[in-house]
Amino acid sequence: MLLFGLLLLTSALAGQRHGTQAESNLSSKFQYSSNKEQNGVQDPQHERIITVSTNGSIHSPRFPHTYPRNMVLVWRLVAAEENVWIQLTFDERFGLEDPEDDICKYDFVEVEEPSDGTILGRWCGSGTVPGKQISKGNQIRIRFVSDEYFPSEPGFCIHYNIVVPQFTEAVSPSVLPPSALPLDLLNNAVTAFSTLEDLIRYLEPDRWQLDLEDLYRPTWQLLGKAFVFGRKSRVVDLNLLKEEVRLYSCTPRNFSVSIREELKRTDTIFWPGCLLVKRCGGNCACCLHNCHECQCVPSKVTKKYHEVLQLRPKSGVRGLHKSLTDVALEHHEECDCVCRGHTGG
C-alpha cells in the first residue's frame, strides 16, 4: 500500500511539472507573436533618427549572418549641418532574398529622398552590390524589410559620410562611373555631352559601339521654324504697321523646354534634355477687348512627337535601360489676346 501511494505522488508531481512546462511554452509562443507584431509591417512608420557628424554605418540585424524574419526597420540619417549632403556606400558583403521577375518583392533595402519622397533605389539578391547614393539635402532615409520566409545572409551594411556639395559638383564624369551617381547628378553629366557617340561611350565604355549600332538610326525631329519678317516699305503704311502689331505682338514663338520638367518624369533621363517647341509669347498692349488687362493665350494647341534617347535605371541592379522613344510635347499653333482670367479655345 505504501508503495502504491508513492507511485501516485510521483505521477502527480510529474504531471504538474509537465503542465508548468506546457504553460511556459504557450506563454513563449504568445510572447513571440507579440514581438513579431511589433517588429513587422504593423508599424512601418517608426524610424530611428541618427545625427550624422562623422563617418558611421548601419546594417541589418546580425550582419554578416542571417538576418531575422518578418521585420521592418527604418533609419533617417540627418546631418548636423544643413548645407551638406550624405553619401551612402554599400559594403561589398551584400545578400538578401532573391528578386522575383527582377522585382524586389519580399526582402529588400531601399533608399528614399525625404525632401520629395523619391525612391532612389530598391535592392535585393546577391548578384550585384548597389552603387553609391547621395542625398539632395542633409537627410536621407533607409528602409529594410524582410518577410516571414527564406531569410538570407549576410544581409547588408551601409557606410555613410558627409559630402560637401561643391566637392561633389566638381567631380568630373571620368572620376565617378554613371552607376555611382544619383539620378539628378547623372542627368547633369548626360546633359554636358554634345554628341550621342560621346554620351554612349561614357555610359558603356566597354561596349559603346555595340550599343550605338543598336540605337543609331536616322531620326526625324520636329524643330520650330524661325519667323521671317517681311521687308519694310519705303513709304510708311500705317495700316501695315497696325497689322504687324496684330500679327506679331502675340504669336507662337520658339521656346526651349526641359523634357523631364515638361513630362514630370524625374525618374528618367532624356538626351537631348531640351527641345524647341512653339509656345505663345509676346504681349497684348493694344488689346481690342474692353477689359482692364489682356493676356496672350493659345487658341489652337497640337501635340507633336519627338524621337529622343531615353535612359531609365534598371530595377535593383546597376545599369541603365537605353532606348529610342517618342515623347509628345505641346505646341501652340495659334495665339490670341483675351481678357485676363479667360482661356483660349
Sequence and secondary structure as in RCSB ss.txt:
>XXXX:A:sequence
MLLFGLLLLTSALAGQRHGTQAESNLSSKFQYSSNKEQNGVQDPQHERIITVSTNGSIHSPRFPHTYPRNMVLVW
RLVAAEENVWIQLTFDERFGLEDPEDDICKYDFVEVEEPSDGTILGRWCGSGTVPGKQISKGNQIRIRFVSDEYF
PSEPGFCIHYNIVVPQFTEAVSPSVLPPSALPLDLLNNAVTAFSTLEDLIRYLEPDRWQLDLEDLYRPTWQLLGK
AFVFGRKSRVVDLNLLKEEVRLYSCTPRNFSVSIREELKRTDTIFWPGCLLVKRCGGNCACCLHNCHECQCVPSK
VTKKYHEVLQLRPKSGVRGLHKSLTDVALEHHEECDCVCRGHTGG
>XXXX:A:secstr
 HHHHHHHHHHHHHHHHHHHHHHHHHHHHHHHHHHHHHHSTT TT  EEEEESS EEEE TTTTS   SSEEEEE
EEEESSSS EEEEEE S  B    BTTB  SSEEEEEETTTTEEEEEE SSSS    EE SSSEEEEEEEE SS 
  SSB EEEEEEE HHHHHH  TTTS GGGS HHHHHHHHHT SSHHHHHHHH TTTHHHHHHHH          
        SS  HHHHHHHHHHHSEEEEEEEEEHHHHHT TT EEESSEEEEEEEEE  TT SSSSS EEEEEEE
EEEEEEEEEEEEE SSSSSEEEEEEEEEEEEEEEEEEEETT    
